[in-house]
Amino acid sequence: MSAKPNHNTSPVAITGAGLITPLGLDKESTWAGIAAGRCGLGPLSAIEQPEAAGKGGGQAPDLPVDFAADQPREVRYLRWALNEALADAGLGDSLNYPAHRIGFVLGTTLHGMRSGGRFLRSGDPSDLQTFLAGSTIQRTLADRPDWAGLAMAATTCSACSSALGAVALGVSLLESGRFDVVIAGGYDTVSEYVYAGFNSLRLVTPGPPKPFAKDRQGMKVSEGYGLVVMEPQGAAEQRSAQILAHVLGFGETADAHHLTQPHPQGDGAARAIKAALARAGIQAADIDLISAHATSTPDNDAAEFAAMQNVFGDRLPQVPVVAFKGHLGHTLGGAGAVELILSALAMRTQSVPPTANVEPDDLEYPELNLLTGQKVSKQSIRKTLNMSLGFGGANTCMILGSPLDQQAQVPQADQGAQAQQTEQTVTSVESKSQNDREVLITGIGVLASGAIGNQAFSQYVQQAQQEETRSDAGGPRSHSGVIADQDLAGLIQARRTRRMSTYAKLTLAAASLMLADADVADDPTFTASCNVLLGTTHGASEYCHRYYQEVVAQGIDAANPMLFAEGVPNVASAHLSMALGIKGACQTIIGTRTAGLDALGLAAMRITSGQWDRAIVGAAEEYSQVVGRAYQDCGLPSRDEQAELDQVPLASGAVVFLLESQASASKRGAKIYAQVDGFTSAAGLQFDQAHTQAHTGVDTEAQSPDQALVHLAKTLRPVNQVLTSLSGTWADKFEIRLLEASQNRDQALVYASLCDRFGELFSVGPLAGLAVVLLNQRLMATRPVRLSPDAQCKPATGNEPLARRFALTAADWTGLVTALSFSRIAQ
């Protein structure tokens, strides 16, 4: 994949950092420990059951007992790290920016998995209210009522490169010109789930981690929390902020090789480094320090060394390398941000710290300039390279630059232009007709229970609208909600996919349909140059449940490595990259009903900016009885707010789109369904304090969503047709208020929802609605919802042709709403 230059006139500055590791509750204590050569590993007293004998790991020091004591462990530590990051940036409790100009992006491998263990022991589904990543973000920000209407709140997963992937997404948000500040980073907490999984893969060593050593035996599982505050340099300088570092560039690639093993020659990692260098506009010779991923596992360290040797060649012995996991253990989804902050501190202090547990004679690779011993080495460090490599071959590399090297001031005119760009969240087709960066939908693949394939899906919806047996007061058309392996025959290879989770199989099947629809199924060079950004609310929930049941019932040594690997939320993107030979970025937005729509918007943003040319974007949800019971027992009301949730049944499904730039689509003469015009979101909205507290456990003061709704409505006001995720649950309140705020007084706003046909599809729902209207070129008949008396909104009858301009919305129970606008392209 060709790297795109960074055209942003105001470089992204890191102005604050919050860091928690086994060596301390703030960045300075952690850095002091590393500079002294200390190792923070030991017994895991916070783990739910005893770890494997003698292996231990890393855990953060205890917080004050009264700090957010009613919240899950990961939320408590994230709040602490966020407080430090904001204070370090000189922003305190308030960011002094309007909420709709603030973004918050987290990366994690396994989000709130500790709550799963509580559920398996108690049998109480309410314990799962803190499981999803969306809940973690909501609870982390719940004590900041002035942040209601936050412009972006999302969680990404690319396994152990998740945090650096989140920072990269944060940089992209800032470069879009629509954000004043983005807080990004990552986390993973001490958990029997993750410890047992890595132990079952035989990756946990009984001794200390020894990066790049001849006798290295494996990693130590640890926890860590790292957050950075990022702003455009011009804005940071305007408020006289202290700049810790600049983000000069990043690169994201996939190995397309194996689910748990790296490419043996480090091919994907080398391509990620080269992409980061190209984006930064520098050469390998300009790098003064490499922060290696260095897990201390035999295969990973060998592959990473091969990647560094590939890029740096004969100069590699002159470039200092540090392996922070020797001090901290592997902080998993937090590692990328944790180690990025430490690299910035190395640059600030102009010193290379030693790597713990390794002596000079231990090194397997004499060409590697890894400092050992107990003393730091004072050196000139102007640019650093961080490497973060995850399961499934997801690689992210990032280059930081010293603020001392950034002398250029941002011209006032440029700042004004950026502000003007910010307010223009929707751009007309006419004004962009000559722009090669227009984002086009050029392929669709969709399936659901009882409707496998584009044609079957379209026919199902059409037939359901004509059925007279469906009562307006009843639920969706009857179906089991389950998609069996035999339903996918002809779309995926049974032998190659037999061990995969249903979630991964559904994604691959929908991708197969999409590739055929886009007429690129037999073009491996095309798919190799694609990127993948998926969304899912629950991921491989059945495999997670089966795996965790065995761990709780039989102990850590009973963990099943196959179930563990297949249960990581980014597993579908990893399988896509391997099946299709995709070499670009591969990430998954997780843990909310809006995840699929967020993935679509973020991918479109990256294509618009020139970072990507094409992307495979979609969402998948598998049917799970455990998930269904949890939602039912946790009291989410249905349409009449009295009946049980089983009137809105849960279902399986998957949707995959192909997004291309205008230049890419024109080059191959692609069929075009629609153009993506605008993308906005708001988080932290609260309309019903009593319900929020009762059903999410979050006790916040009532918050006014009016400002956020006005901002979101800018995406909807140019249109008179809106596809929604209205499902008959409490989440409808967010979209209803948005519809009321977006109505055009000159013409009634027509709304439609797919839920009447297929039930609750979570992250798949809004994307399935988009797929069916693009395939049928008309709206779906929809039952009315309760609106204010003067609302100029009406439900679709099923007779309305799809308008030239229309919008798509989705809402999550945590108070997150996302909206995209589109232009239909006649086929």
C-alpha positions in Angstrom: 0.0 0.0 0.0 1.4 3.4 -1.0 1.9 5.8 1.9 0.2 9.2 1.7 2.0 12.3 2.8 0.8 14.4 5.7 -0.6 17.6 4.2 -1.7 19.0 7.5 -0.4 22.6 8.0 -0.5 22.3 11.8 1.4 19.2 13.1 -0.2 17.2 15.9 1.2 18.0 19.2 1.1 15.9 22.4 0.5 18.3 25.2 -0.3 16.0 28.0 0.1 12.3 29.1 -1.3 10.1 31.8 0.4 6.8 32.5 -0.1 4.0 34.9 2.1 0.9 35.0 3.4 -1.6 37.5 6.2 0.9 38.2 3.9 3.8 39.2 0.6 5.7 39.1 2.0 8.5 37.0 4.5 8.9 34.1 7.3 10.4 36.2 7.4 7.5 38.7 7.3 5.0 35.9 10.1 6.8 34.0 12.2 7.0 37.2 11.9 3.3 37.7 12.8 2.5 34.1 15.8 4.9 34.2 17.0 3.1 37.3 16.7 -0.3 35.5 14.0 -1.6 37.8 11.5 -4.3 36.9 8.0 -3.9 38.1 6.9 -7.6 37.9 5.8 -9.8 40.7 2.8 -11.7 42.1 -0.6 -10.9 40.7 -2.7 -10.2 43.8 -5.5 -8.6 41.7 -6.2 -11.5 39.5 -9.5 -13.4 40.1 -7.8 -16.8 40.7 -4.2 -17.8 41.3 -2.0 -17.6 38.3 0.1 -20.5 37.0 2.6 -21.5 39.7 5.5 -19.1 40.0 4.8 -17.1 36.8 3.4 -13.9 38.2 3.1 -10.7 36.0 2.6 -7.0 36.4 -0.1 -5.0 38.0 -0.6 -1.3 38.8 -0.1 0.0 42.3 -3.3 0.4 44.4 -5.4 3.5 44.0 -6.7 5.4 47.0 -9.6 3.2 48.3 -12.2 6.0 47.9 -11.3 6.9 44.4 -14.2 5.9 42.1 -14.7 3.0 44.4 -18.0 2.0 42.9 -16.6 1.5 39.4 -14.8 -1.5 37.7 -11.0 -1.7 38.0 -10.4 -0.5 34.4 -12.7 2.5 34.8 -11.0 3.6 38.1 -7.5 3.5 36.5 -8.6 5.2 33.3 -10.2 8.0 35.3 -6.9 8.4 37.2 -4.8 8.4 34.0 -7.2 10.9 32.4 -6.9 13.3 35.3 -3.1 13.2 35.0 -3.2 13.7 31.3 -5.5 16.7 31.5 -3.5 18.3 34.3 -0.3 17.6 32.4 -1.7 19.4 29.4 -2.7 22.4 31.6 -6.4 21.8 30.9 -7.5 20.7 34.4 -11.1 19.5 34.8 -12.4 21.5 31.8 -10.9 21.4 28.4 -12.1 24.9 27.6 -13.3 23.6 24.2 -17.0 22.9 23.2 -17.9 19.3 23.6 -18.6 18.8 19.9 -14.9 19.7 19.2 -13.5 17.0 21.6 -12.7 13.4 20.6 -12.0 10.4 22.9 -10.5 7.2 21.3 -9.4 4.2 23.4 -7.8 0.9 22.3 -8.1 -2.4 24.2 -7.7 -6.1 23.6 -10.4 -7.4 25.9 -12.3 -4.4 27.4 -14.3 -5.2 30.5 -13.7 -9.0 30.6 -13.5 -9.1 34.4 -17.2 -8.6 34.5 -17.6 -11.8 32.5 -16.0 -13.7 35.3 -18.3 -12.1 37.9 -21.3 -13.1 35.8 -20.1 -16.7 35.4 -19.7 -17.0 39.2 -22.9 -15.2 40.2 -25.2 -16.1 37.3 -26.6 -12.5 37.5 -26.7 -10.9 34.0 -26.5 -7.5 35.6 -22.8 -8.1 36.1 -22.4 -7.8 32.4 -23.5 -4.2 32.3 -19.8 -3.2 32.6 -18.6 -5.7 29.9 -18.8 -3.7 26.7 -16.2 -1.2 25.7 -18.9 1.5 25.3 -19.8 1.1 28.9 -16.1 1.6 29.9 -15.9 4.9 28.0 -19.3 6.1 29.4 -18.2 5.3 33.0 -14.8 6.9 32.5 -16.4 10.1 31.4 -19.5 10.0 33.6 -18.0 12.4 36.2 -17.5 15.1 33.5 -21.1 16.3 32.8 -19.7 19.3 30.7 -18.4 16.7 28.2 -22.0 15.7 27.2 -22.1 15.8 23.4 -18.5 14.8 22.9 -17.8 14.6 19.2 -16.4 11.1 19.2 -16.1 8.3 21.7 -15.0 5.0 20.2 -13.0 2.0 21.2 -10.8 0.2 18.6 -9.2 -3.2 18.8 -6.2 -4.6 16.9 -5.1 -6.8 19.7 -1.7 -5.8 21.2 -1.4 -2.8 18.8 -4.8 -1.4 19.9 -3.5 1.6 21.8 -1.2 2.8 19.1 -4.0 2.3 16.6 -6.2 4.5 18.8 -3.6 7.2 18.8 -3.3 6.9 15.0 -7.1 7.3 14.7 -6.9 10.3 17.0 -4.3 11.9 14.7 -6.6 11.4 11.8 -9.5 13.0 13.6 -7.4 16.1 14.3 -6.1 16.2 10.7 -9.7 16.3 9.5 -10.0 19.8 11.0 -13.2 19.0 12.9 -11.6 18.6 16.4 -9.7 20.9 18.7 -8.4 18.2 21.0 -8.4 14.4 21.0 -7.6 12.2 24.0 -6.4 8.8 22.8 -4.6 5.8 24.2 -5.3 2.3 25.5 -5.7 0.0 28.4 -6.1 -3.6 29.6 -6.5 -4.7 33.1 -5.4 -7.7 35.1 -7.7 -10.6 34.2 -7.7 -14.3 34.6 -9.2 -14.4 31.1 -6.2 -12.9 29.3 -3.7 -14.5 31.6 -5.1 -18.0 31.0 -5.2 -17.4 27.3 -1.6 -16.4 26.8 -0.5 -19.1 29.2 -2.5 -21.7 27.0 -0.6 -20.5 24.0 2.7 -21.2 25.9 3.8 -17.6 25.7 4.1 -16.9 29.5 7.5 -17.5 30.9 8.2 -18.7 34.4 11.3 -16.5 34.6 11.8 -12.8 33.8 11.1 -11.5 30.3 14.4 -11.2 28.4 13.9 -9.2 25.2 16.0 -10.3 22.2 18.0 -12.7 24.5 19.2 -16.1 23.3 17.5 -17.8 26.2 14.2 -15.8 26.1 11.2 -18.0 26.9 8.2 -15.8 26.8 6.3 -12.8 28.1 4.8 -11.6 31.3 1.2 -10.6 31.3 0.7 -7.1 32.7 -1.7 -4.2 32.9 -1.2 -0.6 31.8 -3.1 2.5 31.1 -1.8 5.2 28.8 -3.6 8.4 27.5 -2.2 11.3 25.5 -3.8 14.7 24.9 -3.3 15.8 21.3 -3.9 19.2 19.7 -3.0 21.0 16.5 0.4 22.7 17.2 -1.1 26.1 16.4 -3.8 25.7 19.1 -1.3 24.4 21.6 1.0 27.4 21.0 -1.8 29.8 21.1 -2.6 28.8 24.7 1.2 28.5 25.6 1.0 24.8 26.3 4.1 22.8 27.0 4.5 20.4 24.1 5.9 16.9 25.0 6.3 15.7 21.4 4.9 15.9 17.9 3.4 13.0 16.0 5.3 13.1 12.7 3.8 10.0 11.1 2.4 6.5 11.5 2.0 3.4 9.4 -0.5 0.6 9.7 -0.3 -2.8 8.0 -1.4 -6.4 8.2 0.9 -9.5 7.9 -1.9 -11.5 6.2 0.0 -14.5 7.5 -1.3 -16.2 10.7 -3.7 -15.6 13.6 -1.2 -15.9 16.4 2.2 -16.0 14.8 4.1 -13.1 13.1 5.4 -13.2 9.6 8.8 -14.9 10.1 10.6 -12.2 8.0 8.7 -9.4 9.7 7.2 -8.3 6.4 4.2 -6.5 7.8 6.2 -4.8 10.5 8.8 -3.6 8.0 6.1 -2.2 5.7 4.5 -0.4 8.7 7.9 1.3 9.5 8.4 2.3 5.9 4.9 3.7 5.8 5.4 5.8 8.9 8.7 7.1 7.6 7.1 8.1 4.3 4.2 9.8 6.0 6.6 11.7 8.2 8.7 12.7 5.2 12.0 11.4 6.7 14.5 8.6 6.2 15.4 5.7 8.4 18.7 7.5 9.1 16.8 10.2 10.9 15.5 7.9 13.7 17.5 8.3 16.9 15.7 5.7 19.1 13.6 2.6 18.5 11.1 1.4 21.0 10.7 -2.2 20.1 7.5 -4.2 20.7 9.8 -6.9 22.1 7.5 -9.4 23.9 10.4 -11.7 24.7 8.7 -14.6 22.8 11.1 -16.4 20.4 9.1 -15.9 17.2 8.0 -12.4 17.8 11.4 -11.0 18.7 13.0 -12.8 15.8 10.4 -11.4 13.3 10.7 -7.9 14.8 14.5 -8.0 14.5 14.2 -9.1 10.8 11.9 -6.1 10.2 14.3 -3.6 11.8 17.2 -5.1 9.8 15.1 -4.8 6.6 14.5 -1.1 7.1 17.7 0.1 8.8 20.2 -2.2 7.2 23.8 -1.5 8.0 22.9 1.4 10.2 20.9 -0.7 12.7 23.9 -1.1 15.1 24.1 2.7 15.5 20.4 3.1 16.4 19.7 2.7 20.1 16.9 0.3 20.9 14.9 0.0 24.1 12.5 -2.8 25.1 10.2 -1.4 27.8 8.4 -4.7 28.3 11.5 -6.0 30.1 10.5 -3.5 32.9 6.8 -3.6 32.7 5.7 -6.9 31.2 3.3 -6.9 28.2 0.5 -4.3 28.9 -1.5 -5.8 26.0 -4.0 -3.3 24.6 -2.4 -0.5 26.5 1.2 -1.2 25.4 1.3 1.1 22.3 0.3 4.2 24.3 2.3 3.3 27.4 5.5 2.9 25.4 4.8 5.9 23.2 4.7 8.1 26.3 7.9 6.5 27.6 9.6 7.2 24.2 8.5 10.9 24.5 10.0 11.0 28.0 13.3 9.5 26.6 13.3 12.3 24.1 12.5 14.9 26.7 15.4 13.8 28.9 17.7 13.0 26.0 18.5 9.7 27.4 18.2 6.0 26.4 17.2 3.8 29.4 18.6 0.3 29.9 16.5 -2.7 29.2 15.9 -4.8 32.3 16.8 -8.5 32.7 19.2 -8.6 29.8 23.0 -8.6 30.0 25.4 -7.9 27.0 26.3 -11.6 26.6 22.6 -12.6 26.5 21.8 -10.9 23.2 21.0 -13.2 20.3 21.5 -10.4 17.7 24.9 -8.6 18.0 23.7 -6.0 15.5 21.1 -4.8 17.9 22.1 -1.7 19.9 20.1 -2.6 23.1 21.4 -0.8 26.1 21.8 -3.2 29.1 23.0 -2.6 32.7 21.7 -0.1 35.2 22.6 3.3 33.8 20.9 5.5 31.2 22.9 6.6 28.2 22.8 10.4 27.4 22.3 10.8 23.7 20.8 13.3 21.3 17.2 12.1 20.5 15.2 14.1 18.1 13.0 11.4 16.5 11.7 8.2 17.9 10.1 5.1 16.3 7.5 3.0 18.3 6.6 -0.5 17.1 3.4 -2.2 18.2 2.5 -5.6 16.8 -0.7 -7.5 17.5 -2.5 -10.9 17.1 -3.6 -11.5 13.6 -0.6 -9.6 12.2 -1.9 -6.1 13.0 1.1 -3.7 12.9 1.2 -0.1 13.9 4.3 2.1 14.0 4.5 5.7 15.0 7.2 8.4 14.8 7.6 11.2 17.3 9.6 14.4 16.9 11.1 16.7 19.5 9.3 20.0 19.9 12.7 21.6 19.7 12.8 20.7 16.0 9.5 22.3 15.2 10.2 26.0 14.7 7.5 26.9 12.1 4.5 28.8 13.3 1.1 28.1 11.8 0.1 31.1 9.8 -3.0 32.8 11.1 -4.7 32.4 7.7 -4.3 28.7 8.0 -5.9 28.6 11.4 -8.8 30.5 10.1 -9.2 28.2 7.1 -9.1 25.2 9.4 -11.9 26.6 11.6 -14.0 27.3 8.5 -13.5 23.7 7.4 -14.6 22.5 10.8 -18.1 23.9 10.6 -18.7 22.5 7.1 -19.5 18.9 8.2 -21.5 18.2 5.1 -20.1 19.0 1.6 -22.3 19.1 -1.4 -21.7 16.8 -4.3 -21.6 19.7 -6.7 -18.7 21.4 -4.9 -16.7 18.2 -4.8 -17.3 17.0 -8.4 -13.7 17.4 -9.3 -12.2 16.0 -6.1 -10.5 12.6 -6.5 -11.0 12.1 -2.7 -14.8 11.7 -2.9 -15.8 8.5 -1.0 -17.9 6.1 -2.9 -19.7 2.8 -2.0 -18.9 0.4 -4.8 -19.8 -3.0 -3.4 -22.3 -4.5 -1.0 -22.5 -7.9 0.8 -25.3 -8.5 3.2 -26.9 -11.5 5.0 -29.2 -12.1 7.9 -31.2 -15.0 9.4 -33.5 -16.3 6.7 -32.0 -14.0 4.0 -28.5 -15.1 2.9 -27.2 -12.9 0.1 -28.0 -9.5 -1.5 -30.9 -10.8 -3.6 -32.5 -12.9 -0.9 -32.1 -10.0 1.6 -33.8 -7.5 -0.8 -36.6 -10.0 -1.6 -37.1 -10.7 2.1 -37.7 -7.1 2.9 -40.0 -6.6 0.0 -42.1 -9.6 0.8 -42.4 -8.7 4.5 -43.8 -5.3 3.6 -46.5 -7.0 1.5 -47.6 -9.5 4.2 -50.9 -8.7 5.7 -50.4 -11.1 8.6 -48.0 -8.7 10.3 -49.8 -6.6 12.9 -48.7 -3.0 13.5 -48.7 -3.8 17.2 -46.7 -7.0 16.8 -43.0 -7.7 16.4 -40.8 -8.4 13.5 -41.4 -11.2 11.1 -40.7 -14.6 12.7 -37.2 -16.1 12.4 -34.8 -18.0 14.6 -32.1 -15.4 14.7 -29.5 -18.1 14.0 -27.4 -18.5 10.9 -26.0 -22.0 10.7 -22.8 -23.1 8.9 -24.8 -24.8 6.1 -26.5 -21.5 5.4 -23.2 -20.1 4.3 -22.3 -23.0 1.9 -20.8 -21.6 -1.3 -19.7 -18.3 0.4 -16.9 -19.7 2.7 -14.8 -22.8 2.6 -16.0 -25.2 5.3 -12.7 -26.9 5.8 -10.7 -23.7 6.2 -13.3 -22.1 8.5 -14.4 -25.0 10.6 -12.7 -23.7 13.8 -13.6 -20.1 13.3 -16.2 -18.3 15.4 -19.6 -17.7 13.8 -18.7 -14.0 14.0 -15.7 -14.5 11.8 -17.6 -16.8 9.4 -20.4 -14.2 8.9 -17.8 -11.5 8.2 -16.1 -13.7 5.6 -19.4 -14.7 4.0 -20.5 -11.0 3.7 -17.1 -10.1 2.3 -17.4 -12.8 -0.3 -20.7 -11.4 -1.4 -19.3 -7.9 -1.5 -16.3 -8.8 -3.6 -18.5 -10.5 -6.2 -20.9 -7.5 -6.2 -17.9 -5.1 -6.7 -16.5 -7.4 -9.4 -13.1 -7.7 -7.7 -13.4 -11.3 -6.4 -10.7 -12.6 -8.7 -8.3 -9.6 -8.3 -5.8 -10.4 -5.4 -3.8 -7.2 -6.2 -6.9 -5.1 -5.5 -7.6 -6.7 -2.2 -4.0 -6.6 -1.2 -4.1 -2.8 -1.3 -7.3 -2.6 0.8 -7.6 -1.6 4.4 -10.1 -3.1 6.8 -12.2 -1.3 9.4 -15.0 -3.4 11.0 -17.5 -2.8 13.7 -19.1 -5.1 16.2 -21.0 -4.8 19.5 -20.3 -8.3 20.9 -17.8 -10.0 18.6 -17.3 -13.8 19.1 -19.5 -13.9 22.2 -20.2 -17.7 22.0 -16.5 -18.6 21.9 -15.7 -16.1 24.7 -18.4 -17.7 26.8 -17.3 -21.3 26.2 -13.7 -20.4 26.8 -14.3 -18.4 30.0 -16.7 -21.1 31.4 -13.8 -23.6 31.4 -11.4 -21.2 33.0 -13.8 -20.4 35.8 -14.9 -24.0 36.3 -11.6 -25.8 36.0 -8.9 -23.2 36.5 -6.3 -21.3 34.4 -4.6 -24.4 33.1 -7.9 -25.5 31.5 -7.9 -22.6 29.0 -8.5 -23.6 25.4 -6.0 -21.7 23.1 -8.1 -21.9 20.0 -11.2 -20.5 21.7 -9.0 -17.7 23.3 -7.5 -16.7 20.0 -10.8 -16.7 18.2 -12.4 -14.7 20.9 -10.3 -11.5 20.5 -12.6 -8.8 19.1 -10.4 -8.1 16.0 -10.4 -11.8 14.9 -12.7 -11.1 11.9 -10.5 -8.5 10.5 -7.5 -10.8 11.0 -9.2 -13.6 9.1 -10.2 -11.2 6.4 -6.6 -10.1 5.9 -5.4 -13.7 5.8 -8.2 -15.0 3.5 -7.9 -12.1 1.0 -4.2 -11.2 1.3 -5.0 -7.7 2.6 -1.8 -5.8 3.5 -3.3 -2.6 4.7 -4.5 -1.5 8.2 -6.9 -3.9 10.0 -8.9 -2.6 13.0 -12.2 -3.2 14.6 -14.4 -0.6 16.4 -16.1 -2.5 19.3 -18.6 -2.4 22.1 -21.5 -0.2 20.9 -24.6 -0.4 18.6 -23.0 2.4 16.6 -19.7 0.5 16.0 -20.5 -0.4 12.4 -21.6 3.1 11.5 -18.6 4.6 13.3 -16.3 2.3 11.3 -18.0 3.5 8.1 -17.5 7.1 9.0 -13.9 6.7 10.1 -12.9 4.8 7.0 -14.5 7.5 4.8 -12.6 10.2 6.7 -9.3 8.4 6.0 -10.1 8.1 2.3 -11.1 11.8 2.1 -7.8 12.8 3.8 -5.8 10.8 1.2 -4.5 8.2 3.8 -6.4 5.4 2.1 -7.6 4.7 -1.4 -10.0 1.8 -0.6 -11.4 0.1 2.5 -13.5 -3.0 3.3 -15.9 -1.8 6.0 -18.7 -3.7 7.7 -20.1 -5.2 10.9 -21.2 -8.7 12.1 -23.1 -10.0 15.0 -23.6 -13.7 15.9 -26.7 -15.0 17.8 -26.0 -15.7 21.5 -28.4 -17.0 24.1 -26.2 -15.5 26.8 -26.3 -12.1 25.2 -30.1 -12.3 24.7 -30.6 -13.2 28.4 -28.4 -10.4 29.6 -30.3 -7.8 27.6 -33.7 -9.2 28.7 -32.8 -9.4 32.4 -31.2 -6.0 32.5 -34.5 -4.4 31.7 -34.2 -2.7 28.3 -37.8 -1.9 27.6 -39.5 -2.6 24.2 -41.7 -0.2 22.2 -44.5 0.1 24.7 -42.0 0.3 27.6 -44.0 -2.5 29.4 -43.4 -5.6 27.3 -40.2 -7.7 27.5 -37.3 -7.3 25.1 -38.2 -10.6 23.4 -40.7 -8.7 21.3 -37.6 -7.2 19.6 -35.7 -10.5 19.1 -31.9 -10.7 18.7 -30.7 -11.9 15.4 -27.5 -12.7 13.5 -26.3 -10.9 10.5 -23.4 -9.2 8.6 -22.9 -6.4 6.2 -19.7 -5.5 4.3 -19.2 -2.5 2.0 -16.4 -1.6 -0.3 -15.4 2.1 0.0 -13.2 3.6 -2.7 -11.9 7.1 -3.5 -13.3 8.6 -6.7 -9.8 8.1 -8.3 -9.8 4.4 -7.4 -13.3 3.8 -8.6 -12.9 5.7 -11.8 -9.7 3.9 -12.7 -11.4 0.5 -12.7 -14.8 1.7 -14.0 -16.6 0.6 -10.8 -20.3 0.5 -10.3 -21.3 3.2 -7.8 -24.1 3.0 -5.3 -23.7 6.1 -3.2 -21.3 8.8 -2.1 -20.5 9.4 1.6 -20.9 13.1 2.3 -20.8 13.8 6.0 -19.9 12.1 9.3 -20.7 13.3 12.8 -21.3 11.8 16.2 -22.0 12.8 19.8 -21.4 10.9 23.0 -22.4 11.1 26.6 -26.0 12.2 25.9 -28.5 11.6 28.8 -32.2 12.1 28.4 -33.5 10.1 31.3 -31.4 10.1 34.5 -33.5 7.6 36.4 -33.3 5.1 33.5 -29.6 5.7 33.0 -28.8 5.0 36.6 -31.1 2.0 36.9 -30.1 0.2 33.7 -26.4 1.2 33.3 -25.3 1.8 36.8 -24.0 5.2 35.9 -25.0 8.0 38.3 -24.6 11.3 36.5 -26.4 14.6 36.7 -29.0 15.4 34.1 -27.3 16.7 31.0 -28.7 18.8 28.3 -28.0 17.4 24.8 -29.3 20.4 22.9 -25.9 21.7 21.7 -24.9 18.2 20.6 -28.1 17.7 18.8 -27.8 21.0 16.9 -24.3 19.9 15.8 -25.6 16.4 14.7 -28.6 17.9 13.0 -26.3 19.7 10.5 -25.7 16.3 8.9 -29.4 15.6 8.6 -30.9 19.0 7.7 -30.0 18.9 4.0 -32.0 15.7 3.6 -35.6 14.6 4.1 -35.1 10.9 4.4 -33.4 9.3 7.4 -32.6 5.6 8.0 -32.5 4.9 11.7 -31.7 2.1 14.2 -35.0 2.5 15.9 -35.6 -0.8 17.6 -38.3 -0.3 20.2 -35.8 0.0 23.1 -34.8 2.9 25.3 -32.0 3.8 22.8 -34.7 5.1 20.5 -35.0 8.2 22.6 -31.7 9.5 21.3 -32.6 9.1 17.7 -36.2 10.5 18.3 -34.7 13.7 19.7 -32.3 13.9 16.8 -35.1 13.5 14.3 -37.1 16.3 16.1 -34.0 18.5 16.1 -33.3 17.9 12.4 -36.7 18.4 10.8 -37.0 20.7 7.9 -40.1 22.9 8.3 -40.6 23.1 4.6 -40.8 19.3 4.1 -41.6 16.4 6.4 -38.7 14.3 7.5 -39.4 10.6 6.5 -37.8 8.0 8.8 -37.3 4.3 8.3 -36.0 1.3 10.3 -35.1 -2.2 9.5 -35.8 -3.6 12.9 -39.4 -4.3 12.1 -38.1 -6.9 9.6 -35.1 -8.6 11.3 -35.1 -7.7 15.0 -32.2 -6.3 16.9 -29.0 -6.6 14.9 -26.9 -4.2 17.0 -24.0 -2.9 15.0 -25.2 -4.5 11.9 -28.7 -2.9 12.0 -28.0 0.5 10.5 -25.6 -0.9 7.9 -28.2 -3.5 6.9 -30.7 -0.6 6.5 -28.2 1.2 4.2 -27.6 -2.0 2.2 -31.3 -2.7 1.6 -32.2 0.8 0.4 -29.2 0.9 -1.9 -30.1 -2.5 -3.3 -33.9 -1.7 -3.6 -33.7 2.1 -4.2 -36.6 2.7 -1.9 -37.3 3.0 1.9 -38.7 0.2 4.1 -42.1 0.5 5.7 -41.7 1.4 9.3 -44.1 1.6 12.3 -44.5 5.1 13.9 -42.7 6.1 17.0 -43.9 8.6 19.6 -42.8 12.1 18.6 -43.6 15.6 20.0 -47.0 16.9 18.7 -45.4 19.5 16.4 -42.8 17.2 14.9 -42.6 17.3 11.1 -41.6 13.7 10.9 -43.4 10.7 9.5 -42.7 6.9 9.1 -41.9 5.5 5.7 -44.7 3.6 4.0 -42.5 1.5 1.8 -43.7 3.4 -1.3 -41.1 6.1 -1.2 -38.2 5.9 -3.7 -34.8 6.6 -2.2 -34.1 10.3 -2.3 -31.0 11.7 -3.9 -29.8 12.9 -0.5 -30.4 10.8 2.6 -28.9 10.2 6.1 -28.2 7.2 8.3 -28.2 7.3 12.1 -27.6 4.9 15.0 -27.7 5.1 18.7 -26.3 3.2 21.6 -27.8 2.8 25.1 -24.7 4.6 26.6 -25.8 7.9 25.0 -23.8 7.7 21.8 -25.3 8.8 18.5 -23.7 8.7 15.1 -25.0 10.2 11.8 -23.8 10.0 8.2 -25.2 11.6 5.1 -25.1 10.2 1.6 -25.8 11.0 -2.0 -27.5 8.3 -4.0 -25.8 7.6 -7.4 -28.2 6.2 -10.0 -27.0 2.8 -11.3 
